[in-house]
Amino acid sequence: MERVLQLYEGLKLFFLSEEKAPKVLISLFENPLSESYLWFVQSHMSVINRQILKLEKEDSSMLDVSRVLEETLMLVQQRKEERFV
């Protein structure tokens, strides 16, 4: 996602100039809010990815999973309360 955001303008120019570009990409790049949506998703993906890495240990127990899920919920709720984007 980070790489897509770095190349956003170039990708936008490329796909909007292609005759047979996929409709979903045309729709994405024609929407003026798309880049903002992608930044929002990237922000939340980083939180989720960190939590997934904690769960990928071979010796994770159900208690570990429960703790990580509760922590993830808390982090997302904190972001919502702080209006973090």
DOROLUM-404438 format. One record per residue: chain; residue in three letters; y, z negated, x negated of N, C-alpha, C in turn. Coordinates in nm, 2 decimals, decimal comma, always signed. Each point is the difference from the previous one (the first is absolute). Example, Ala and Ser with C-alpha at 12.3 -4.5 7.8 and 13.67 -1.06 7.14 Angstrom:
<nuros>
<nuro><chain>A</chain><res>ALA</res><n_y>-0,57</n_y><n_z>-0,78</n_z><n_x>-1,32</n_x><ca_y>+0,12</ca_y><ca_z>+0,00</ca_z><ca_x>+0,09</ca_x><c_y>+0,12</c_y><c_z>+0,00</c_z><c_x>-0,09</c_x></nuro>
<nuro><chain>A</chain><res>SER</res><n_y>+0,11</n_y><n_z>+0,07</n_z><n_x>+0,04</n_x><ca_y>+0,11</ca_y><ca_z>+0,00</ca_z><ca_x>-0,09</ca_x><c_y>+0,11</c_y><c_z>-0,08</c_z><c_x>+0,08</c_x></nuro>
</nuros>
This chain:
<nuros>
<nuro><chain>A</chain><res>MET</res><n_y>-0,12</n_y><n_z>+0,00</n_z><n_x>-0,08</n_x><ca_y>+0,12</ca_y><ca_z>+0,00</ca_z><ca_x>+0,08</ca_x><c_y>+0,13</c_y><c_z>+0,00</c_z><c_x>-0,09</c_x></nuro>
<nuro><chain>A</chain><res>GLU</res><n_y>-0,01</n_y><n_z>-0,08</n_z><n_x>-0,10</n_x><ca_y>+0,12</ca_y><ca_z>+0,00</ca_z><ca_x>-0,09</ca_x><c_y>+0,03</c_y><c_z>+0,13</c_z><c_x>-0,06</c_x></nuro>
<nuro><chain>A</chain><res>ARG</res><n_y>-0,10</n_y><n_z>+0,08</n_z><n_x>-0,04</n_x><ca_y>+0,02</ca_y><ca_z>+0,13</ca_z><ca_x>-0,06</ca_x><c_y>+0,06</c_y><c_z>+0,10</c_z><c_x>+0,11</c_x></nuro>
<nuro><chain>A</chain><res>VAL</res><n_y>-0,05</n_y><n_z>-0,01</n_z><n_x>+0,12</n_x><ca_y>+0,05</ca_y><ca_z>+0,08</ca_z><ca_x>+0,11</ca_x><c_y>+0,15</c_y><c_z>-0,03</c_z><c_x>+0,02</c_x></nuro>
<nuro><chain>A</chain><res>LEU</res><n_y>+0,04</n_y><n_z>-0,12</n_z><n_x>-0,01</n_x><ca_y>+0,14</ca_y><ca_z>-0,04</ca_z><ca_x>+0,02</ca_x><c_y>+0,08</c_y><c_z>+0,05</c_z><c_x>-0,12</c_x></nuro>
<nuro><chain>A</chain><res>GLN</res><n_y>-0,05</n_y><n_z>+0,00</n_z><n_x>-0,12</n_x><ca_y>+0,07</ca_y><ca_z>+0,05</ca_z><ca_x>-0,11</ca_x><c_y>+0,02</c_y><c_z>+0,15</c_z><c_x>+0,01</c_x></nuro>
<nuro><chain>A</chain><res>LEU</res><n_y>-0,09</n_y><n_z>+0,07</n_z><n_x>+0,06</n_x><ca_y>+0,01</ca_y><ca_z>+0,14</ca_z><ca_x>+0,01</ca_x><c_y>+0,04</c_y><c_z>+0,05</c_z><c_x>+0,14</c_x></nuro>
<nuro><chain>A</chain><res>TYR</res><n_y>+0,05</n_y><n_z>-0,09</n_z><n_x>+0,08</n_x><ca_y>+0,02</ca_y><ca_z>+0,03</ca_z><ca_x>+0,14</ca_x><c_y>+0,09</c_y><c_z>+0,12</c_z><c_x>+0,02</c_x></nuro>
<nuro><chain>A</chain><res>GLU</res><n_y>+0,11</n_y><n_z>+0,01</n_z><n_x>-0,07</n_x><ca_y>+0,09</ca_y><ca_z>+0,12</ca_z><ca_x>+0,02</ca_x><c_y>-0,06</c_y><c_z>+0,13</c_z><c_x>-0,04</c_x></nuro>
<nuro><chain>A</chain><res>GLY</res><n_y>-0,07</n_y><n_z>+0,00</n_z><n_x>-0,11</n_x><ca_y>-0,07</ca_y><ca_z>+0,12</ca_z><ca_x>-0,05</ca_x><c_y>-0,11</c_y><c_z>+0,04</c_z><c_x>+0,10</c_x></nuro>
<nuro><chain>A</chain><res>LEU</res><n_y>-0,08</n_y><n_z>-0,10</n_z><n_x>+0,05</n_x><ca_y>-0,10</ca_y><ca_z>+0,03</ca_z><ca_x>+0,09</ca_x><c_y>+0,06</c_y><c_z>+0,05</c_z><c_x>+0,13</c_x></nuro>
<nuro><chain>A</chain><res>LYS</res><n_y>+0,11</n_y><n_z>-0,05</n_z><n_x>+0,04</n_x><ca_y>+0,06</ca_y><ca_z>+0,04</ca_z><ca_x>+0,13</ca_x><c_y>+0,05</c_y><c_z>+0,14</c_z><c_x>-0,02</c_x></nuro>
<nuro><chain>A</chain><res>LEU</res><n_y>+0,06</n_y><n_z>+0,04</n_z><n_x>-0,10</n_x><ca_y>+0,05</ca_y><ca_z>+0,13</ca_z><ca_x>-0,03</ca_x><c_y>-0,12</c_y><c_z>+0,10</c_z><c_x>+0,00</c_x></nuro>
<nuro><chain>A</chain><res>PHE</res><n_y>-0,10</n_y><n_z>-0,04</n_z><n_x>-0,07</n_x><ca_y>-0,12</ca_y><ca_z>+0,09</ca_z><ca_x>-0,01</ca_x><c_y>-0,07</c_y><c_z>+0,03</c_z><c_x>+0,13</c_x></nuro>
<nuro><chain>A</chain><res>PHE</res><n_y>-0,03</n_y><n_z>-0,11</n_z><n_x>+0,08</n_x><ca_y>-0,07</ca_y><ca_z>+0,02</ca_z><ca_x>+0,12</ca_x><c_y>+0,08</c_y><c_z>+0,06</c_z><c_x>+0,11</c_x></nuro>
<nuro><chain>A</chain><res>LEU</res><n_y>+0,13</n_y><n_z>-0,02</n_z><n_x>+0,00</n_x><ca_y>+0,08</ca_y><ca_z>+0,06</ca_z><ca_x>+0,10</ca_x><c_y>+0,03</c_y><c_z>+0,15</c_z><c_x>-0,03</c_x></nuro>
<nuro><chain>A</chain><res>SER</res><n_y>-0,02</n_y><n_z>+0,04</n_z><n_x>-0,12</n_x><ca_y>+0,01</ca_y><ca_z>+0,14</ca_z><ca_x>-0,04</ca_x><c_y>-0,12</c_y><c_z>+0,08</c_z><c_x>+0,01</c_x></nuro>
<nuro><chain>A</chain><res>GLU</res><n_y>-0,12</n_y><n_z>-0,07</n_z><n_x>+0,02</n_x><ca_y>-0,13</ca_y><ca_z>+0,07</ca_z><ca_x>+0,01</ca_x><c_y>-0,02</c_y><c_z>+0,06</c_z><c_x>+0,14</c_x></nuro>
<nuro><chain>A</chain><res>GLU</res><n_y>-0,05</n_y><n_z>+0,12</n_z><n_x>+0,00</n_x><ca_y>-0,02</ca_y><ca_z>+0,06</ca_z><ca_x>+0,13</ca_x><c_y>-0,12</c_y><c_z>-0,06</c_z><c_x>+0,08</c_x></nuro>
<nuro><chain>A</chain><res>LYS</res><n_y>-0,10</n_y><n_z>-0,04</n_z><n_x>-0,08</n_x><ca_y>-0,12</ca_y><ca_z>-0,05</ca_z><ca_x>+0,07</ca_x><c_y>-0,02</c_y><c_z>-0,15</c_z><c_x>-0,04</c_x></nuro>
<nuro><chain>A</chain><res>ALA</res><n_y>+0,10</n_y><n_z>-0,08</n_z><n_x>+0,00</n_x><ca_y>-0,01</ca_y><ca_z>-0,14</ca_z><ca_x>-0,03</ca_x><c_y>-0,06</c_y><c_z>-0,07</c_z><c_x>+0,12</c_x></nuro>
<nuro><chain>A</chain><res>PRO</res><n_y>-0,08</n_y><n_z>-0,10</n_z><n_x>-0,02</n_x><ca_y>-0,06</ca_y><ca_z>-0,08</ca_z><ca_x>+0,11</ca_x><c_y>+0,11</c_y><c_z>-0,05</c_z><c_x>+0,10</c_x></nuro>
<nuro><chain>A</chain><res>LYS</res><n_y>-0,02</n_y><n_z>+0,01</n_z><n_x>+0,12</n_x><ca_y>+0,10</ca_y><ca_z>-0,04</ca_z><ca_x>+0,10</ca_x><c_y>+0,03</c_y><c_z>-0,15</c_z><c_x>-0,01</c_x></nuro>
<nuro><chain>A</chain><res>VAL</res><n_y>-0,09</n_y><n_z>-0,08</n_z><n_x>-0,04</n_x><ca_y>+0,02</ca_y><ca_z>-0,14</ca_z><ca_x>-0,01</ca_x><c_y>+0,10</c_y><c_z>-0,03</c_z><c_x>-0,11</c_x></nuro>
<nuro><chain>A</chain><res>LEU</res><n_y>-0,01</n_y><n_z>+0,08</n_z><n_x>-0,11</n_x><ca_y>+0,10</ca_y><ca_z>-0,02</ca_z><ca_x>-0,11</ca_x><c_y>+0,14</c_y><c_z>+0,06</c_z><c_x>+0,04</c_x></nuro>
<nuro><chain>A</chain><res>ILE</res><n_y>+0,00</n_y><n_z>+0,10</n_z><n_x>+0,07</n_x><ca_y>+0,13</ca_y><ca_z>+0,06</ca_z><ca_x>+0,05</ca_x><c_y>+0,07</c_y><c_z>-0,11</c_z><c_x>+0,08</c_x></nuro>
<nuro><chain>A</chain><res>SER</res><n_y>-0,08</n_y><n_z>-0,05</n_z><n_x>+0,09</n_x><ca_y>+0,05</ca_y><ca_z>-0,11</ca_z><ca_x>+0,09</ca_x><c_y>+0,05</c_y><c_z>-0,12</c_z><c_x>-0,07</c_x></nuro>
<nuro><chain>A</chain><res>LEU</res><n_y>-0,07</n_y><n_z>-0,04</n_z><n_x>-0,10</n_x><ca_y>+0,03</ca_y><ca_z>-0,11</ca_z><ca_x>-0,09</ca_x><c_y>+0,14</c_y><c_z>+0,02</c_z><c_x>-0,07</c_x></nuro>
<nuro><chain>A</chain><res>PHE</res><n_y>+0,01</n_y><n_z>+0,12</n_z><n_x>-0,06</n_x><ca_y>+0,12</ca_y><ca_z>+0,02</ca_z><ca_x>-0,08</ca_x><c_y>+0,12</c_y><c_z>+0,04</c_z><c_x>+0,08</c_x></nuro>
<nuro><chain>A</chain><res>GLU</res><n_y>-0,02</n_y><n_z>+0,05</n_z><n_x>+0,12</n_x><ca_y>+0,11</ca_y><ca_z>+0,03</ca_z><ca_x>+0,09</ca_x><c_y>+0,06</c_y><c_z>-0,13</c_z><c_x>+0,06</c_x></nuro>
<nuro><chain>A</chain><res>ASN</res><n_y>-0,08</n_y><n_z>-0,11</n_z><n_x>+0,01</n_x><ca_y>+0,05</ca_y><ca_z>-0,12</ca_z><ca_x>+0,06</ca_x><c_y>+0,09</c_y><c_z>-0,07</c_z><c_x>-0,10</c_x></nuro>
<nuro><chain>A</chain><res>PRO</res><n_y>+0,13</n_y><n_z>-0,03</n_z><n_x>+0,04</n_x><ca_y>+0,09</ca_y><ca_z>-0,06</ca_z><ca_x>-0,10</ca_x><c_y>-0,04</c_y><c_z>-0,15</c_z><c_x>-0,04</c_x></nuro>
<nuro><chain>A</chain><res>LEU</res><n_y>-0,08</n_y><n_z>-0,06</n_z><n_x>+0,08</n_x><ca_y>-0,04</ca_y><ca_z>-0,14</ca_z><ca_x>-0,03</ca_x><c_y>-0,13</c_y><c_z>-0,01</c_z><c_x>-0,08</c_x></nuro>
<nuro><chain>A</chain><res>SER</res><n_y>-0,07</n_y><n_z>+0,12</n_z><n_x>-0,03</n_x><ca_y>-0,13</ca_y><ca_z>-0,01</ca_z><ca_x>-0,07</ca_x><c_y>+0,01</c_y><c_z>-0,07</c_z><c_x>-0,13</c_x></nuro>
<nuro><chain>A</chain><res>GLU</res><n_y>+0,10</n_y><n_z>+0,03</n_z><n_x>-0,08</n_x><ca_y>+0,00</ca_y><ca_z>-0,07</ca_z><ca_x>-0,13</ca_x><c_y>+0,01</c_y><c_z>-0,15</c_z><c_x>+0,02</c_x></nuro>
<nuro><chain>A</chain><res>SER</res><n_y>+0,08</n_y><n_z>-0,05</n_z><n_x>+0,09</n_x><ca_y>+0,01</ca_y><ca_z>-0,14</ca_z><ca_x>+0,03</ca_x><c_y>-0,13</c_y><c_z>-0,06</c_z><c_x>+0,04</c_x></nuro>
<nuro><chain>A</chain><res>TYR</res><n_y>-0,07</n_y><n_z>+0,07</n_z><n_x>+0,09</n_x><ca_y>-0,13</ca_y><ca_z>-0,04</ca_z><ca_x>+0,04</ca_x><c_y>-0,10</c_y><c_z>-0,02</c_z><c_x>-0,12</c_x></nuro>
<nuro><chain>A</chain><res>LEU</res><n_y>+0,01</n_y><n_z>+0,10</n_z><n_x>-0,09</n_x><ca_y>-0,09</ca_y><ca_z>+0,00</ca_z><ca_x>-0,11</ca_x><c_y>+0,03</c_y><c_z>-0,12</c_z><c_x>-0,09</c_x></nuro>
<nuro><chain>A</chain><res>TRP</res><n_y>+0,13</n_y><n_z>-0,03</n_z><n_x>-0,02</n_x><ca_y>+0,04</ca_y><ca_z>-0,12</ca_z><ca_x>-0,08</ca_x><c_y>-0,05</c_y><c_z>-0,13</c_z><c_x>+0,07</c_x></nuro>
<nuro><chain>A</chain><res>PHE</res><n_y>+0,01</n_y><n_z>+0,00</n_z><n_x>+0,13</n_x><ca_y>-0,05</ca_y><ca_z>-0,12</ca_z><ca_x>+0,07</ca_x><c_y>-0,15</c_y><c_z>-0,02</c_z><c_x>-0,02</c_x></nuro>
<nuro><chain>A</chain><res>VAL</res><n_y>-0,08</n_y><n_z>+0,11</n_z><n_x>+0,02</n_x><ca_y>-0,14</ca_y><ca_z>+0,00</ca_z><ca_x>-0,02</ca_x><c_y>-0,04</c_y><c_z>-0,04</c_z><c_x>-0,14</c_x></nuro>
<nuro><chain>A</chain><res>GLN</res><n_y>+0,07</n_y><n_z>+0,06</n_z><n_x>-0,10</n_x><ca_y>-0,02</ca_y><ca_z>-0,04</ca_z><ca_x>-0,14</ca_x><c_y>+0,02</c_y><c_z>-0,14</c_z><c_x>-0,03</c_x></nuro>
<nuro><chain>A</chain><res>SER</res><n_y>+0,10</n_y><n_z>-0,06</n_z><n_x>+0,06</n_x><ca_y>+0,03</ca_y><ca_z>-0,14</ca_z><ca_x>-0,01</ca_x><c_y>-0,11</c_y><c_z>-0,09</c_z><c_x>+0,05</c_x></nuro>
<nuro><chain>A</chain><res>HIS</res><n_y>-0,05</n_y><n_z>+0,03</n_z><n_x>+0,11</n_x><ca_y>-0,11</ca_y><ca_z>-0,08</ca_z><ca_x>+0,06</ca_x><c_y>-0,14</c_y><c_z>+0,03</c_z><c_x>-0,07</c_x></nuro>
<nuro><chain>A</chain><res>MET</res><n_y>-0,01</n_y><n_z>+0,12</n_z><n_x>-0,04</n_x><ca_y>-0,13</ca_y><ca_z>+0,04</ca_z><ca_x>-0,07</ca_x><c_y>-0,01</c_y><c_z>-0,09</c_z><c_x>-0,13</c_x></nuro>
<nuro><chain>A</chain><res>SER</res><n_y>+0,11</n_y><n_z>-0,03</n_z><n_x>-0,07</n_x><ca_y>-0,01</ca_y><ca_z>-0,08</ca_z><ca_x>-0,12</ca_x><c_y>-0,06</c_y><c_z>-0,14</c_z><c_x>+0,03</c_x></nuro>
<nuro><chain>A</chain><res>VAL</res><n_y>+0,05</n_y><n_z>-0,06</n_z><n_x>+0,11</n_x><ca_y>-0,05</ca_y><ca_z>-0,13</ca_z><ca_x>+0,04</ca_x><c_y>-0,15</c_y><c_z>+0,01</c_z><c_x>+0,03</c_x></nuro>
<nuro><chain>A</chain><res>ILE</res><n_y>-0,04</n_y><n_z>+0,10</n_z><n_x>+0,08</n_x><ca_y>-0,14</ca_y><ca_z>+0,01</ca_z><ca_x>+0,04</ca_x><c_y>-0,09</c_y><c_z>+0,03</c_z><c_x>-0,12</c_x></nuro>
<nuro><chain>A</chain><res>ASN</res><n_y>+0,05</n_y><n_z>+0,08</n_z><n_x>-0,09</n_x><ca_y>-0,08</ca_y><ca_z>+0,04</ca_z><ca_x>-0,12</ca_x><c_y>-0,02</c_y><c_z>-0,13</c_z><c_x>-0,09</c_x></nuro>
<nuro><chain>A</chain><res>ARG</res><n_y>+0,10</n_y><n_z>-0,08</n_z><n_x>-0,01</n_x><ca_y>-0,02</ca_y><ca_z>-0,12</ca_z><ca_x>-0,08</ca_x><c_y>-0,11</c_y><c_z>-0,09</c_z><c_x>+0,06</c_x></nuro>
<nuro><chain>A</chain><res>GLN</res><n_y>+0,01</n_y><n_z>-0,01</n_z><n_x>+0,13</n_x><ca_y>-0,10</ca_y><ca_z>-0,08</ca_z><ca_x>+0,07</ca_x><c_y>-0,14</c_y><c_z>+0,06</c_z><c_x>-0,01</c_x></nuro>
<nuro><chain>A</chain><res>ILE</res><n_y>-0,01</n_y><n_z>+0,13</n_z><n_x>+0,01</n_x><ca_y>-0,14</ca_y><ca_z>+0,06</ca_z><ca_x>-0,01</ca_x><c_y>-0,05</c_y><c_z>-0,03</c_z><c_x>-0,14</c_x></nuro>
<nuro><chain>A</chain><res>LEU</res><n_y>+0,08</n_y><n_z>+0,01</n_z><n_x>-0,10</n_x><ca_y>-0,05</ca_y><ca_z>-0,03</ca_z><ca_x>-0,14</ca_x><c_y>-0,05</c_y><c_z>-0,14</c_z><c_x>-0,01</c_x></nuro>
<nuro><chain>A</chain><res>LYS</res><n_y>+0,06</n_y><n_z>-0,09</n_z><n_x>+0,07</n_x><ca_y>-0,06</ca_y><ca_z>-0,14</ca_z><ca_x>+0,00</ca_x><c_y>-0,14</c_y><c_z>+0,00</c_z><c_x>+0,06</c_x></nuro>
<nuro><chain>A</chain><res>LEU</res><n_y>-0,02</n_y><n_z>+0,08</n_z><n_x>+0,10</n_x><ca_y>-0,13</ca_y><ca_z>+0,00</ca_z><ca_x>+0,07</ca_x><c_y>-0,11</c_y><c_z>+0,08</c_z><c_x>-0,07</c_x></nuro>
<nuro><chain>A</chain><res>GLU</res><n_y>+0,04</n_y><n_z>+0,08</n_z><n_x>-0,10</n_x><ca_y>-0,10</ca_y><ca_z>+0,09</ca_z><ca_x>-0,07</ca_x><c_y>-0,08</c_y><c_z>-0,07</c_z><c_x>-0,10</c_x></nuro>
<nuro><chain>A</chain><res>LYS</res><n_y>+0,03</n_y><n_z>-0,13</n_z><n_x>-0,02</n_x><ca_y>-0,08</ca_y><ca_z>-0,07</ca_z><ca_x>-0,10</ca_x><c_y>-0,15</c_y><c_z>-0,01</c_z><c_x>+0,05</c_x></nuro>
<nuro><chain>A</chain><res>GLU</res><n_y>-0,09</n_y><n_z>+0,00</n_z><n_x>-0,09</n_x><ca_y>-0,14</ca_y><ca_z>+0,00</ca_z><ca_x>+0,03</ca_x><c_y>-0,04</c_y><c_z>-0,14</c_z><c_x>+0,07</c_x></nuro>
<nuro><chain>A</chain><res>ASP</res><n_y>+0,07</n_y><n_z>-0,10</n_z><n_x>-0,04</n_x><ca_y>-0,04</ca_y><ca_z>-0,13</ca_z><ca_x>+0,04</ca_x><c_y>+0,08</c_y><c_z>-0,05</c_z><c_x>+0,12</c_x></nuro>
<nuro><chain>A</chain><res>SER</res><n_y>+0,06</n_y><n_z>+0,09</n_z><n_x>+0,08</n_x><ca_y>+0,08</ca_y><ca_z>-0,05</ca_z><ca_x>+0,11</ca_x><c_y>-0,09</c_y><c_z>-0,06</c_z><c_x>+0,11</c_x></nuro>
<nuro><chain>A</chain><res>SER</res><n_y>+0,05</n_y><n_z>-0,11</n_z><n_x>+0,05</n_x><ca_y>-0,08</ca_y><ca_z>-0,06</ca_z><ca_x>+0,11</ca_x><c_y>+0,08</c_y><c_z>+0,02</c_z><c_x>+0,13</c_x></nuro>
<nuro><chain>A</chain><res>MET</res><n_y>-0,06</n_y><n_z>-0,04</n_z><n_x>+0,11</n_x><ca_y>+0,06</ca_y><ca_z>+0,01</ca_z><ca_x>+0,13</ca_x><c_y>+0,13</c_y><c_z>-0,09</c_z><c_x>+0,00</c_x></nuro>
<nuro><chain>A</chain><res>LEU</res><n_y>+0,00</n_y><n_z>-0,11</n_z><n_x>-0,07</n_x><ca_y>+0,12</ca_y><ca_z>-0,08</ca_z><ca_x>-0,01</ca_x><c_y>+0,11</c_y><c_z>+0,07</c_z><c_x>-0,07</c_x></nuro>
<nuro><chain>A</chain><res>ASP</res><n_y>-0,03</n_y><n_z>+0,08</n_z><n_x>-0,11</n_x><ca_y>+0,09</ca_y><ca_z>+0,08</ca_z><ca_x>-0,07</ca_x><c_y>+0,06</c_y><c_z>+0,10</c_z><c_x>+0,09</c_x></nuro>
<nuro><chain>A</chain><res>VAL</res><n_y>-0,08</n_y><n_z>+0,07</n_z><n_x>+0,08</n_x><ca_y>+0,04</ca_y><ca_z>+0,10</ca_z><ca_x>+0,09</ca_x><c_y>+0,09</c_y><c_z>-0,05</c_z><c_x>+0,11</c_x></nuro>
<nuro><chain>A</chain><res>SER</res><n_y>-0,03</n_y><n_z>-0,12</n_z><n_x>+0,05</n_x><ca_y>+0,08</ca_y><ca_z>-0,06</ca_z><ca_x>+0,10</ca_x><c_y>+0,14</c_y><c_z>-0,04</c_z><c_x>-0,06</c_x></nuro>
<nuro><chain>A</chain><res>ARG</res><n_y>+0,00</n_y><n_z>-0,06</n_z><n_x>-0,12</n_x><ca_y>+0,12</ca_y><ca_z>-0,04</ca_z><ca_x>-0,06</ca_x><c_y>+0,09</c_y><c_z>+0,12</c_z><c_x>-0,03</c_x></nuro>
<nuro><chain>A</chain><res>VAL</res><n_y>-0,06</n_y><n_z>+0,11</n_z><n_x>-0,05</n_x><ca_y>+0,08</ca_y><ca_z>+0,12</ca_z><ca_x>-0,03</ca_x><c_y>+0,06</c_y><c_z>+0,06</c_z><c_x>+0,13</c_x></nuro>
<nuro><chain>A</chain><res>LEU</res><n_y>-0,08</n_y><n_z>+0,01</n_z><n_x>+0,11</n_x><ca_y>+0,04</ca_y><ca_z>+0,05</ca_z><ca_x>+0,13</ca_x><c_y>+0,12</c_y><c_z>-0,08</c_z><c_x>+0,05</c_x></nuro>
<nuro><chain>A</chain><res>GLU</res><n_y>-0,01</n_y><n_z>-0,13</n_z><n_x>-0,01</n_x><ca_y>+0,10</ca_y><ca_z>-0,09</ca_z><ca_x>+0,05</ca_x><c_y>+0,13</c_y><c_z>+0,02</c_z><c_x>-0,09</c_x></nuro>
<nuro><chain>A</chain><res>GLU</res><n_y>-0,02</n_y><n_z>+0,01</n_z><n_x>-0,13</n_x><ca_y>+0,12</ca_y><ca_z>+0,03</ca_z><ca_x>-0,08</ca_x><c_y>+0,06</c_y><c_z>+0,13</c_z><c_x>+0,03</c_x></nuro>
<nuro><chain>A</chain><res>THR</res><n_y>-0,08</n_y><n_z>+0,10</n_z><n_x>+0,03</n_x><ca_y>+0,06</ca_y><ca_z>+0,13</ca_z><ca_x>+0,03</ca_x><c_y>+0,08</c_y><c_z>-0,01</c_z><c_x>+0,13</c_x></nuro>
<nuro><chain>A</chain><res>LEU</res><n_y>-0,06</n_y><n_z>-0,06</n_z><n_x>+0,10</n_x><ca_y>+0,08</ca_y><ca_z>-0,02</ca_z><ca_x>+0,12</ca_x><c_y>+0,13</c_y><c_z>-0,07</c_z><c_x>-0,02</c_x></nuro>
<nuro><chain>A</chain><res>MET</res><n_y>+0,00</n_y><n_z>-0,11</n_z><n_x>-0,08</n_x><ca_y>+0,12</ca_y><ca_z>-0,07</ca_z><ca_x>-0,03</ca_x><c_y>+0,10</c_y><c_z>+0,09</c_z><c_x>-0,07</c_x></nuro>
<nuro><chain>A</chain><res>LEU</res><n_y>-0,05</n_y><n_z>+0,08</n_z><n_x>-0,10</n_x><ca_y>+0,10</ca_y><ca_z>+0,08</ca_z><ca_x>-0,07</ca_x><c_y>+0,06</c_y><c_z>+0,11</c_z><c_x>+0,09</c_x></nuro>
<nuro><chain>A</chain><res>VAL</res><n_y>-0,08</n_y><n_z>+0,05</n_z><n_x>+0,09</n_x><ca_y>+0,06</ca_y><ca_z>+0,10</ca_z><ca_x>+0,09</ca_x><c_y>+0,09</c_y><c_z>-0,06</c_z><c_x>+0,10</c_x></nuro>
<nuro><chain>A</chain><res>GLN</res><n_y>-0,03</n_y><n_z>-0,12</n_z><n_x>+0,05</n_x><ca_y>+0,09</ca_y><ca_z>-0,07</ca_z><ca_x>+0,09</ca_x><c_y>+0,13</c_y><c_z>-0,04</c_z><c_x>-0,07</c_x></nuro>
<nuro><chain>A</chain><res>GLN</res><n_y>-0,01</n_y><n_z>-0,04</n_z><n_x>-0,12</n_x><ca_y>+0,12</ca_y><ca_z>-0,04</ca_z><ca_x>-0,08</ca_x><c_y>+0,09</c_y><c_z>+0,12</c_z><c_x>-0,01</c_x></nuro>
<nuro><chain>A</chain><res>ARG</res><n_y>-0,06</n_y><n_z>+0,12</n_z><n_x>-0,04</n_x><ca_y>+0,08</ca_y><ca_z>+0,12</ca_z><ca_x>-0,01</ca_x><c_y>+0,07</c_y><c_z>+0,03</c_z><c_x>+0,13</c_x></nuro>
<nuro><chain>A</chain><res>LYS</res><n_y>-0,07</n_y><n_z>-0,01</n_z><n_x>+0,11</n_x><ca_y>+0,05</ca_y><ca_z>+0,02</ca_z><ca_x>+0,13</ca_x><c_y>+0,12</c_y><c_z>-0,09</c_z><c_x>+0,03</c_x></nuro>
<nuro><chain>A</chain><res>GLU</res><n_y>-0,02</n_y><n_z>-0,13</n_z><n_x>-0,02</n_x><ca_y>+0,11</ca_y><ca_z>-0,10</ca_z><ca_x>+0,02</ca_x><c_y>+0,12</c_y><c_z>+0,03</c_z><c_x>-0,09</c_x></nuro>
<nuro><chain>A</chain><res>GLU</res><n_y>-0,02</n_y><n_z>+0,04</n_z><n_x>-0,12</n_x><ca_y>+0,11</ca_y><ca_z>+0,03</ca_z><ca_x>-0,09</ca_x><c_y>+0,05</c_y><c_z>+0,14</c_z><c_x>+0,01</c_x></nuro>
<nuro><chain>A</chain><res>ARG</res><n_y>-0,05</n_y><n_z>+0,07</n_z><n_x>+0,10</n_x><ca_y>+0,04</ca_y><ca_z>+0,14</ca_z><ca_x>+0,02</ca_x><c_y>-0,01</c_y><c_z>+0,09</c_z><c_x>-0,13</c_x></nuro>
<nuro><chain>A</chain><res>PHE</res><n_y>-0,11</n_y><n_z>-0,03</n_z><n_x>-0,07</n_x><ca_y>-0,02</ca_y><ca_z>+0,07</ca_z><ca_x>-0,13</ca_x><c_y>-0,06</c_y><c_z>+0,14</c_z><c_x>+0,03</c_x></nuro>
<nuro><chain>A</chain><res>VAL</res><n_y>+0,06</n_y><n_z>+0,09</n_z><n_x>-0,07</n_x><ca_y>-0,05</ca_y><ca_z>+0,14</ca_z><ca_x>+0,01</ca_x><c_y>-0,05</c_y><c_z>+0,05</c_z><c_x>-0,14</c_x></nuro>
</nuros>
